[in-house]
Amino acid sequence: MANPAVGDSGRWLGTGGLSFGSKDPDELTDLLRPLVPGVRVEATGRRPFGSRIRAWSVADLPFFSYSTQNGSAVFGPERPYLTVSLPLFSSFDARAGSREEHVQTGWACLQVPGVRGDITPSADAHVLGFAFEAASLAAHQQAVNGTWGESEPELEPFVPTTTEIGQHLLRHLVWIHAELNRSGALLHDIRVAREVVNTLGQLLAEASSGQSVSPAKTASEEAARRAEELVAAHLERPLSLVEVAKEVGSSTRSLRRAFHKRHGMGPMAFWRRRRFEAVRRDLFLAGPGGASVTEIASRYCFAHLGRFAVGYRLLFGESPSETLHS
């Protein structure tokens, strides 16, 4: 994967990684082109646009995470690869060909070659994604289905990550993301990196080989969705699990189970992660000369700034002040 030139909008993340952002969608499209050709960024309204992207290469597989304010990623049909995107701690609206869905946690969206699509993240959304060669995934699918030499199977654009195989896929992706944020040292070994990518292809092939589905919600998933919305609307004040459960009409036990199934963590850990995401967004938008790290952290109920700084670095791979001045 070729890295874009690092100018005022970007900086290196150690070996093989890059962090960059922009408040100009055209500039961001130019920065993205060497990473994921055929994808462009568009502003969605009159409000200020802003986006922050972290990108890496794992055995030549582009792997990235991003947050965007008032913008969309548009996937052109000419791409020679498919792009897999899943929301972390939020949601996005997605179009893949003729299919349109509101994709929440628990689902992933596949944008396949030859089909135009787009993703519009909701406010405060953080999206994890990677690109995968279509021919390679087709080979994995043929192996999974025992259809060697036959025509390439059709890919479902919306894949659940709450099934057993979906959970394996999600855990693998989250592990890769965490390893890259830490340093990516393990993935610098090309043999390890290729095995990681091969496993990712196998899991994706299994997860995307099911019947045509839409992100329908069970009662517990619907309660969890409402709890996620409640948490997102109250990032600047303390919440208790009892308060959240009562508001969405669920027991605390059911809510914990639903969140662990959807996110691998409980509601309060989810709320803490969303607060970290909100701090990161505000630090990026504030920039030098704006609000301080202390002011922004305090805004989102982080009272112990030392522990906050440690947690922030573990999560994002950089200090709050580095985000502020990037």
N, C-alpha and C positions, 0 to 999 in steps of 0.2 A: 504494500500500500504506500503510495507516495504521500508525503506530508506536505501540506501547503506551506508557503513561505511564512515565517513568523515575523510579523511587523508589530505595529502598535496594537493590533487587535488580538494577538496571540502570544503564547509562550510555550516553551517545551516543558513536558512533564517527565523529566528524567529520560530514561532510555526508551525511545520508540513511541512516546505518548505526546499528545498536544492538547492544550487548552486554548480555546479562542472564543470570542464573542463579538457581537456587533449590535448596534442600534439601527443599522441600515440593512434591509433584507437583500439588496443587490450585492453588497459587499460580502455578506454571509454566504450567498450562493457561490460567489467566486472562491471563497475559502473552502467550501465544501466540495467543489467540483473535482479536485484531485482525489478526494476520499471516496465519494459516492457519485460518480458522473451520472447525469440524467435526473438528478434531484435539484429542485430549486426551492427557494424560500420566498413566501409572499406575505406582506402585511395584510391583516384581515379587517382593518377598520381605521377610524380616525385616531384612536388612542395610540400612544407611543409604542413602537415595536422594540423588542429587545430579546436577545437569545444568548445562551451560554452553552458551549459544547465541549465535551471532553472526548477525545478519540484516540484509539490505539489500533495496532495491528497484531493479530494473533495468527501466526502461520499464514500471513497475507489475507486474513479475514478482517475486514473493517468492523470494528466494534466501538460503539459510542453510547454516550448518555447525554441528554440535553434537556434544557428547560426553555420555554419560549413564551413570551408575553405578546398576545395579539398578533399571532402569526400562524402560518400553515406551511407544512412541508408537502410539496407537490412532486409526485413520482411520475416521470415521463414513461411512455410505453416502450421506448427504445432501449431501456436498460438491459444488459446481458445477465443480470443477477436478480434475485428476489431480496426484498428487505423485510425483516421481521421486527416489529415494534410492539412493546408492551408497556402499559402504564405502571409506574411505581408510585403508589400512594395517591393516585388521582385518576383521571380519565381523559379520553380524547374522543372526538368525532372522527370517524374514518370512512372513506369511500374507496372501495376496491372494485373497479369495473362498475357493474350495475348495482352492487351491494352497498348499502349504507348502514352503519351501526354506530351506536354510542358505546364505545369500548371501555369497560371499567376493569379494575384489578380482577384477576381471575381469567382474563382472556388475552390473547395475543393476536395481532393483525399481520397478515402476509400480503405484501404488495408484490405481485408476480410480474415477470417480463411480459411485454406485449399488451399490458393493461394499464391504463392511466388510473391513478388514485391519489389520495391526499390524506393527511392527518392534521387535525386542528386540535391541539391540546387545550384543555380547560385551564382556568386560572390556577396558578401554583402547580401545574402538572409537571412531573418529571418523567421522561420517557427513556427507556432502555432499548437499544436496538443493535442489529448487526446485519451485514449483507452476506449472502450465501450464493454460490454459483448454482444456477438452476439445474444444470446437467448433473452436478454432484449430488444434489438433493434427490433428483429423479433416480439416480443409481441406488441411493440409500432406500428409497421407497420400493424399488423393484426387489431389493434384497429382503425388505420387511414383508412384502406381500408375496414373494416367490414368483414374480412375473418377469423373470429375466428375458430380455430381448423383445418384450412387448412394448406397446406405445407407452409414453410417459403418463403416469396417472395424473388426474386432475387434482390440483391442490385446493383445499378449502381455505378461503381468505380469513376466517375467524376460528381460532383454535383455543379450546379451553385449557387452562393451566391448573384447574382444580381436580382433574381426574388423576389417577395414580401416575400415568405416564406424564401427564402435564406437570405434576408436582416434581417429578424427576427433572424434566426440562427446566422448570423454573429454578430449582435449586442449583442446577449446573450453571445457568446464566448468572444467578446472583453470586455464586462462588467466583466465576470469572471476573465479574464486575468488582467484587471486593479485592481479589488478588491484584487486578490492574491498579486499583486505587491505592493499594498498599505500596506497590513498587513494580509488580509484574515480574519480579526476578525469576520466579519458577517458570513463567511462560516464555522467558528468553531462551530457554533450552528448546531448540526447534523440534526435537523428538517429542517432548512433553506437549508443546503447542499443537503439533499435528494430531496427537492422540486426543487432546481436548476438543479440537475442531471435529475430528471424526466422531467422537461421542456426541457432540452437539448435533451433527447431521443425522445420526441414528435416532436420537430422541425426537428431533423435529419431524423426521419422516414418520415415526410411529404416531406422534401427536396429531399430525395433519392428514392422516389417512382415514379418518372416520367419516360418518355420514354428514350431510349438509346440516349445519346447526346455526342457530342465532343465540346471542347472549341472553337467553331467558333466565329469570331469577327465581330461586326457591324462596320460601318465606324467610328463612334465616339469612339468605344472601341479600334479600331486600332490606331486612333490618340492618344488616351490616352496611349496605349502601347508604341508608339514611343516616347511620351513625357516622360514616365517613364524611357526609355532607355537613353534619352537625359539628364535627371536629374541625373541618375546614373553615367553618364560619365563626369559630371561637378560638382561633389560634392565639389571641392576645389576652385571654383570661383563663384561669385554672378551671379544669373540669375533673369530675370524679366519674368512675365507671358506673356507679349507681345512678348518677344524674343522667348519663348518656343512655343507659339501658331503659330507664323510666321514660325518657323522651321518645325513644323509638319503639316502645312497647315490647321489649324483649327482656328475658332474664339475663343476669350477668353471666351465668354459665353458658347459655346459648350464644351470647355475643362473643365471649372469649373463643368458643369453638369455631364460630364463623370467621373471626378475624385470623385465627391461627391457620385455618384452611385457605383463606384468601391471601394472607400476607406472611404467614410463618411467624407471626408475633401477635401479642394481645392488643386490645384497643388503646391502652395507655402508652405502650411502646410505639404504636402507630402514630398517636397524637404527638409524641415527642419527636418522631422522625419528621412529621409534617412541619413542626415548628422549626427544626433545623433547615428544612427546605425553604421555608419562608424567610428565615434569616439570610440564607445564601442568596435568594432572589433580591432582597432589599440591599444587601451589600453590593451586589453587582450593579443594581440600578442607581445606588447612591454615588459610587465612585469617589475618587479623591475630592476632598472639600465638602462632602455631604455629611450625613449623620455618621457618628462614630460607631465602632464595633460595640461598645458598651451600651449605647443608646438603642441600637437595633436588637441586640441580644435581650436587653431588659424588656423591650416592647413585647417579646414573645415568651415572657415568663421564665427566662433563664436568670435565676438570681445568683447562682454561684458561677462566676465568670471563669474561674480556673478550670472547673469540671466541664463547663460549656466548651472552652477552647480545645480541651483534650478530645471530647466527643466529636467536635466538628472536624478536627484533623483526621481522626480515625475514619470518619464517614466519607470525607471528600478528598483526603490526601493532601490538604494544604491548610494553612492557618486562616482564621477569619480575616486578618489584616492583609494576607496575600490576595484573597478574593476581592477585598475592598479596593486594593490598589492595582488590580489587574486590568 
